[in-house]
Amino acid sequence: MGIKIVGSGLYVPTSKLSNKQLESIVETTDEWISTRTGIANRHIVSSENTVDLAYESAKRAIEHGNVDPSEIGLIIVATFTPEQLTPSTACLVQSRLRLNHQQMIAFDINAACTGFVYALSIAEQFLKAKTVKKALVIGSEVLSKIMDWEDRSTCVLFGDGAGAAVVEYDDSIEHSFYLNSSGDEQGALKTTKLSVNNPLHQEEIEPIHFYMNGQQVFKFAVTAIKETLTTLLTQNNLSLDDINLVIPHQANKRIIDKVVKDLKASSEQFFLNVSDYGNTSAASIPIALNDAITKQQIKNGDQIMLIGFGGGLTWGGCIVSI
Ligand SMILES: CC(C)(COP(=O)(O)OP(=O)(O)OC[C@H]1O[C@@H](n2cnc3c(N)ncnc32)[C@H](O)[C@@H]1OP(=O)(O)O)[C@@H](O)C(=O)NCCC(=O)NCCS
C-alpha cells in the first residue's frame, strides 16, 4: 500500500537572479550567501505566474510518464503563493490541460514548504479508496511576489518554480506517511495578514511580505528532518541503507549538512540542488525529485524518502517508489 511516482516534471522561469546580481539590490555578498546557505542562483519570474509554472511542470510530468491524461482524476496543487484566491490553481491547471472528462477533483492546499508531502498524503487517500486511478500532484510557487526586496535576510534565500508528479497506488508497496504540525510556532515563518476593509471596519492595507526568524527556523528544520526520517524508518521497519535517496526540502545546504553529521550518515544519501534554485517552498521537493531522475541518481524500482518542513510550522515525509 503505497505511492508510486509514474511521471515527474519540473519547470522554472528562464530568468535567473544570481548572488552577484543581488549585491546590487540589497547589502549582501555572493560570499555571504554561498557560505551561509549554499545557494548560488535562483530563478524568478519576469512575466509568468503560479498557474503558468504549475501547468508547464504538469505537462512535463504527464509526458515523462507517458500518462494517458484520461486516467488522471485528481489534481492537487500545493502553494501558498496562488495567482488568485479562487479559482484554485488546480482548477486553472485542469482547464489548461483540457482535462474535461466526466469526474475530476481539483483543489489547492497550503502547508507552506511541507505542502507537496501533505498533498501526496491526501492523494494517497483518494487512490487507496479507488476514487481515482491516477493523481497529479503539483508544488508551484512564485515567492518573488511576496518577498520584501529590501530585507536581505529573506530575499536572498527564495526562488520561483514548480514541480509535478503523476502518482498511482501500488498494493505491493508497504509504506506510510508521517505528518506533523505546531501552530504554536506560527511566528517563525509567516506572511503579513490580509487586511479587512469593509463598511464596518477599515485597516491599513499592507503589502503581503514574508518574514522569518532564521535561527529558530534553522534549529527547527534540523530537528524536523531527523524526527521525520527516524520515524519513517521505524514505522516501515527499514534502515537508512534501504532507502536509495533522501530528498529533503531544499532550504539551506547547512541544514542538510548538519542532519548528515548528526545522523552519522553519508552526504551522498541526501539529494541537494539548492545551489541552482534556492528555496522554492512547496515546489522544492518535486523539483529535486525530477532533478534526481534526470541526473540518474535514482532509477525505476528505487525507494525514495521525501521530507518537508516549513511554515505553520509543519513537517513530515513519506517513502515512495519510482
Ligand atoms: C537565514 C540564515 C541563512 C542566516 O544565517 P545565520 O548564520 O543564522 O546568520 P544570522 O541570522 O546569525 O546573521 C548573521 C549576520 O548576517 C547578517 N545578514 C543577514 N542576511 C544577510 C545577507 N543576505 N547578506 C549579508 N549579511 C546578512 C545579519 O544581519 C547578521 O549581522 P549582525 O551579526 O551584524 O547582526 C540561516 O539562519 C538559515 O538558513 N535559517 C533557516 C532559514 C530557512 O531555511 N527558512 C525557510 C525554511 S522552510
The ligand as a Tripos MOL2 file, in Angstrom:
@<TRIPOS>MOLECULE
LIG
   48    50     1     0     0
SMALL
NO_CHARGES

@<TRIPOS>ATOM
      1 C1         18.8790   32.8330    7.3170 C.3       1 LIG1
      2 C2         20.2110   32.1600    7.6310 C.3       1 LIG1
      3 C3         20.9110   31.8150    6.3410 C.3       1 LIG1
      4 C4         21.0630   33.1560    8.4120 C.3       1 LIG1
      5 O1         22.2990   32.5570    8.7210 O.3       1 LIG1
      6 P1         22.9170   32.7580   10.1590 P.3       1 LIG1
      7 O2         24.2560   32.1330   10.1340 O.co2     1 LIG1
      8 O3         21.9100   32.2400   11.1420 O.co2     1 LIG1
      9 O4         23.0560   34.3020   10.2270 O.3       1 LIG1
     10 P2         22.4750   35.3010   11.3290 P.3       1 LIG1
     11 O5         20.9870   35.3570   11.2570 O.co2     1 LIG1
     12 O6         23.1040   34.9350   12.6270 O.co2     1 LIG1
     13 O7         23.0590   36.6680   10.8180 O.3       1 LIG1
     14 C5         24.4260   36.9090   10.8980 C.3       1 LIG1
     15 C6         24.6810   38.2830   10.3510 C.3       1 LIG1
     16 O8         24.4960   38.2770    8.9290 O.3       1 LIG1
     17 C7         23.6650   39.3710    8.5590 C.3       1 LIG1
     18 N1         22.9340   39.0230    7.3500 N.ar      1 LIG1
     19 C8         21.6920   38.5050    7.2420 C.ar      1 LIG1
     20 N2         21.4060   38.3260    5.9490 N.ar      1 LIG1
     21 C9         22.4620   38.7380    5.2360 C.ar      1 LIG1
     22 C10        22.7570   38.7940    3.8700 C.ar      1 LIG1
     23 N3         21.8890   38.3810    2.9300 N.pl3     1 LIG1
     24 N4         23.9690   39.2600    3.4890 N.ar      1 LIG1
     25 C11        24.8600   39.6690    4.4050 C.ar      1 LIG1
     26 N5         24.6440   39.6510    5.7150 N.ar      1 LIG1
     27 C12        23.4490   39.1820    6.1230 C.ar      1 LIG1
     28 C13        22.7770   39.6000    9.7490 C.3       1 LIG1
     29 O9         22.2760   40.9250    9.7420 O.3       1 LIG1
     30 C14        23.7420   39.3650   10.8980 C.3       1 LIG1
     31 O10        24.5060   40.5210   11.0800 O.3       1 LIG1
     32 P3         24.9390   41.0000   12.5500 P.3       1 LIG1
     33 O11        25.7790   39.8770   13.1030 O.co2     1 LIG1
     34 O12        25.6890   42.2380   12.2860 O.co2     1 LIG1
     35 O13        23.6450   41.1840   13.3010 O.co2     1 LIG1
     36 C15        20.0110   30.8890    8.4860 C.3       1 LIG1
     37 O14        19.5820   31.2350    9.7940 O.3       1 LIG1
     38 C16        19.0110   29.9580    7.8920 C.2       1 LIG1
     39 O15        19.2240   29.3990    6.8310 O.2       1 LIG1
     40 N6         17.8790   29.7140    8.5650 N.am      1 LIG1
     41 C17        16.8550   28.8620    8.0470 C.3       1 LIG1
     42 C18        16.0640   29.6300    7.0180 C.3       1 LIG1
     43 C19        15.1640   28.7470    6.2120 C.2       1 LIG1
     44 O16        15.5870   27.7170    5.7770 O.2       1 LIG1
     45 N7         13.9100   29.1720    6.0060 N.am      1 LIG1
     46 C20        12.9560   28.5060    5.2560 C.3       1 LIG1
     47 C21        12.5550   27.2220    5.8670 C.3       1 LIG1
     48 S1         11.2790   26.4740    5.0010 S.3       1 LIG1
@<TRIPOS>BOND
     1     1     2 1
     2     2     3 1
     3     2     4 1
     4     2    36 1
     5     4     5 1
     6     5     6 1
     7     6     7 2
     8     6     8 1
     9     6     9 1
    10     9    10 1
    11    10    11 2
    12    10    12 1
    13    10    13 1
    14    13    14 1
    15    14    15 1
    16    15    16 1
    17    15    30 1
    18    16    17 1
    19    17    18 1
    20    17    28 1
    21    18    19 ar
    22    18    27 ar
    23    19    20 ar
    24    20    21 ar
    25    21    22 ar
    26    21    27 ar
    27    22    23 1
    28    22    24 ar
    29    24    25 ar
    30    25    26 ar
    31    26    27 ar
    32    28    29 1
    33    28    30 1
    34    30    31 1
    35    31    32 1
    36    32    33 2
    37    32    34 1
    38    32    35 1
    39    36    37 1
    40    36    38 1
    41    38    39 2
    42    38    40 1
    43    40    41 1
    44    41    42 1
    45    42    43 1
    46    43    44 2
    47    43    45 1
    48    45    46 1
    49    46    47 1
    50    47    48 1
@<TRIPOS>SUBSTRUCTURE
     1 LIG1         1 GROUP 0 **** ****
